[in-house]
């Protein structure tokens, strides 16, 4: 029996390590380590791949959301609609920017329910901000998102941390909001060798605001127009991603899609249900979630481990239930039944570009043999 890891950075290094080392050497030889030509080159190429005009590299996906909200003029205590089912960083960015998170339920795919978003916007006309998450690599309905943005005069920051290159009916994620926020944490579809993030926009003024905010609020050297952050993407990570990983991203994405197709075709279980991408979503399958119909997640995870399959859980505690938010002003609308179902019953099967056919079959056979 072979071991099937959730990610395999060893195989990634075997494939791309020489290009990574070459990129590091280029930075070392340049003698310029912060906000130099490699960051500028990566920003431009990334924006082009995502169909946006400008990229602004920063230190993390969390910072990308926070900086975006600050650049849009979020006021202290102002409400921001978002999902309770995501990485905590999505909400932490809202709180750090001074906003008040307003949670609505997920839909059957685990993504924020845009019908409930519309209901909340009709009920509370004071809401000006929305941070939707394209979770699992799936795209939200971008046409509906764009309609909500226009009808309600929303500022939208799309959290695309898990969905780089995903599309909805041919339209790329991150193309609706004023900002697209990206994370390059190593496990992401496009990851760095450490923490990194980026913001994409088409607006020159917002670009300049984000550039200042990431760099202590500097509008020129030693001239600080606003209170900013220290959130600069460093030259090493930019060079590694641009020269070693970004050229492989499309191939990696197609590999993820092939694995997902095999899982969707091969898993035939009465107790384990794969969560397909929503209609018209051209998913990039950052994760492959399944839902257990009869509970016992710990038993299922142990069963898979015994068969060499290393699965994971995303996310076992809803953001609104996290202790860190005790005493923080938030709003929760409804009982959140869909989000809670995912929190209790979701398991993420291994999916990454370097899975081999034998490993994929082992995962499928293990899932199908679960009682």
N, C-alpha and C positions, 0 to 999 in steps of 0.2 A: 504493500500500500504506500502510495506517495503522499507527501504533504502538500496541501494546496493553500498557500498564504493569501491573505486578503490583498496584499500588495507585494511586489517583488522588486525591491530597489537594487538587488544584486544583478538581476537580469538587465535592468535599465542601465546600470553602470557598464556592464559588459558590452552593451549596444552603443552607448553614447559617451562613455568615459573618456575616450581619446579626444572627442570634440570639447568636452567640458574642460579638460586639462589645457587644451589649446586656447580656449576662451580665457581661462584664468591667466595664462601666460601673457596674452595680449594686454590684459588690464595691468598686470605687473610691469610690463615693459613701458606702458604709457605713462606711469607715474602719477596718474590722476584717478582717485578712488571714489570720489563723491560727486554726483550730478555732472558727469562728463559726457563724452561722445557715445559711450555704450548705453547709458540710460536714454539719451535722446534718440538713438537709433532704435532701441527696443520699443520705446513709446510710439514712434512713428509706424513701425512695422505692425505692432499690436493693433493700433487704431485702424490701420488699413485692413487687417484680417477681419476685424469686427465691424467694418463699415462705418466707423466714426472718424471725425476730423482730427481729434486730439487725444493723446494719451498722457496721463500724469502718473508717473510711478510713485509709489509710497511704500510704507513699511509693512502693511498688512491689509487684508480685506476689511478688518474692523475699522482701521483708519480710513480706508477708502470711503466707507459709508459715513463715518463721522465728518470727515472733511467735506463730503458732498452736501450733507445737511447744513453745515455751517456756511458753506458758500451760497446756499440757497436762502439764507437768512432765517433759519429756524429760530424762533424766539423761546426764551426760557419758559418751560411749562406747556409749550404748544403740543397739541396732539399729533401723533404719527401712527397711522394705521399699519399693522404688520401682522405676521403669522406667529402663533405660539409654537409651531413645529419647525424648528431650524436649529442651527448652531447658536449658542447663547450670544455669540459675537454680534449677530444681527441686532438684537435688542440692546446689548451693551453699548453699541455705537450710538443708538438713539438716545439713551440715557446720558452718555458722556457729552453728547451735543446739546443737552439741556431739554430734550423732548420728553413727552409723556407717551409711552407705548399704549396703543389701543389694539387689543387682540380680538380677531374674529377667527372662526373655525376654518379648518382645512376642508378640501373637497375629498372625493373618493380616491383621488390620486395622491393625496397628501400635500397638494399645493394650496395656497391661500384661496379661499372660495370667493371668487369675484362677485358672485350674486350677493353674498353677505357684505362684501365691501360696499357694493352699491346701496344696500339697505342702510348701512351705517352712515354713509355719506348723505343720504336723503334725510336721515333722522338728526344728523348733527352737521349743520352747514359750516360750523367753525373749523372743520378739519381741512387742512390745506396740504398735508403731506402723506405719502404712501410709500412704504418700503416693501415691495413684494419680493419673494424669493423664488427663483427658478430651481426648485428642489430636485435632488436626485439626478440632475442633468436634463430634466424635462422642462419644456417651455410652457409658460402660461399662455392663454389665449391673448396674443398681442393685439389683435384687432379690438377685442373688448377692453383691454387695458388702455389702449389709445383713446377709445371712446369715453371711458371714465375720466381720463386725464383732461380731455377737452370739456366735457359737459360740466364737470365739477371744479374746473380750474385748479387741478392738483399739481403739486410738485412731486415728481416720481423719481425715486432712486432705485433702480433695478439691481437687486443683489443677484449677480450672475456668477458667484463664486464657484458653483458646482456645474455651470452650464455653458462654459466657453465653447463657441461654435454651434450651439443648439439653435434651432429655428422653429418658427411656427408658420406653417403654410408658406415656407420659403423666406420668411422675414426673420432676420437675426435677433436673438435676444439682446437686450441692452439698447435697442434702437428706438424705444418709446420714451423712456424717461429722459429728463435733462442729463442724468448721469447713469452710467453703467459702472457698478463696483465689482472688482475682481479680486480674488485671493489666489496667491501662488504658494500656499502651504504645500509641502512636498507630496501629499497624497492627492492633490487636485489633478485634474486632467492635464493641465499645464502647471507643473510645480517647479519651485526653485529648490536649491539645496539649503533651505532654511525658510525663514519668513519673508514674505514680500507681497505686495498688492499693487493695484493700479485703478485709476479712474479714467473713464472715457466720456467725452462730451463733444458736441458740435459747436458750442458757444464760446467765442473767443474771450468774452468777459469772465465767464465761469472758469475757463481754463486758467486765466491769470489769477483768479481768486484762489483756486486750488493749489497752484504753484507757490503762491505766497504762504498759504496755510500750512503746507507740508514742511516749510522751511522757516520756522519761527515767526511767520507772518511778515517776512521780508518782501518788500516790493522792489527794493534795490539793496545793494550791499550796505549793511548797517542802518538801513532805513526800514522801520517796522510799522506798517500801517495798521495791523491788527494783531491780536494775541493768537499766535499759531501753535503748531506742534513741531516736534522733531520727528518727522515721518518721511525720511528720504529713502527711496530705493537706491541701494548701493550699486556701484559699477560692476562688482563681481557677479551679483545675482542677475543683473540686466544682461551682461555679456553671456553668461551661461544659458539663460533662457533664449536669447535671440539666436545664438550661434549653434547651440546643441539641442535644445528642446523644441523651440518653436517650429523649426523645419520638420520635425517628426510629428507634430500635433495632429495633422490631418490623418496620417497613417495610424497613429494611436487611437484616434476617434473611430475610425472604421473598424479597428480590431475590437474595440469595446462594443460596437454595434453588432458585430458578428457573434460575440459571446452572448450578448443579450438575446439575439434571435435564437440561438441554440437553446438557451434556458427557456425561453417562451414556448418553443416547439417541444422541448423534451420533458419539461416538468409536467407530469400528469399525476397529480396527487389530490386526494379528496380532503386533505387536512392542511395543505400548504398552497396558498394562492399567490402567484406572482402579481405584482402591481404594474400593469402596462402603462405606457406613456399615454397622456390624454390625446384625444383626437387632434389630428393635424400637427402634433408635436413631433418634431424631428429630434429626438433625444440624443444626447451624447453619453448617457448612461454612466454618470459619475459613480452612482451606486446602483445595485440591483436589489430593490426591496421586495420581500415577500411578506405576506400576512398569515399568521397561524390562525386557523379557524376555531381551534379548541384550546387555546392557551398553552401553558407549559413551555414557555420560551426557554427557560434554563435547561429543561430536559432535552429540547430540540438542539440547543447549542452544544450540550455535552455529547449528544448522539453524533452530531457532525464532527466534533473534535476527535471522537473515537475512530472515525473513518478518515481522519486526516484533513478534514475541511475546516478552515479557520474563518468562520463567519463573524459578524459584528452586529451591533444594535445602533440604530439612529432613529430617534433620540428617546431614551427611556423616561425622561422627565420633561414635561412641557416647560417652556421658558417661563410662563406665568406662575409656575409652581416652584421655581427655584428659590432657595433661601436667600440668595443674594438680593432679591427684589423685595424682601421684607422691609417695609417702611418706605419703599419707593412708590411714587404715585403712578399707578397703571389703571387701565380699564380692561375688563374681560367681559365680552358679550356672549351670552349663552353658555351652555354646558360643554361646548367644544367636543361633541361626540366623535367626529371623525379624527380629530387630532389625538384624542385620548385612545382611540382604537390603535392608531399607529404607535403611540407611546408604549402600549401594553403588549402588542402582538407583532410588531415589525422585527424582521431579521434581514440583514444585508448579506447576500451571498458574495463570494469572491468575484470581483470583476476588475481586470486591469489588462493592459495591452499585451502582456507577455504570457498569458495563460495558454497552455498547450492543450491540444485536443483531448489527450488522455485525462488531463486534469478537469476539463470541462465535463467530460463524461462521468468522472468520479463524483463531481458535485451533483449532477443530475441524478445519478443512481442513488446517491446517499439521500437526497431529498425525497425521491420517489419511494424509498424503502422505509421512511419514517412512518411509524404507526398512525 
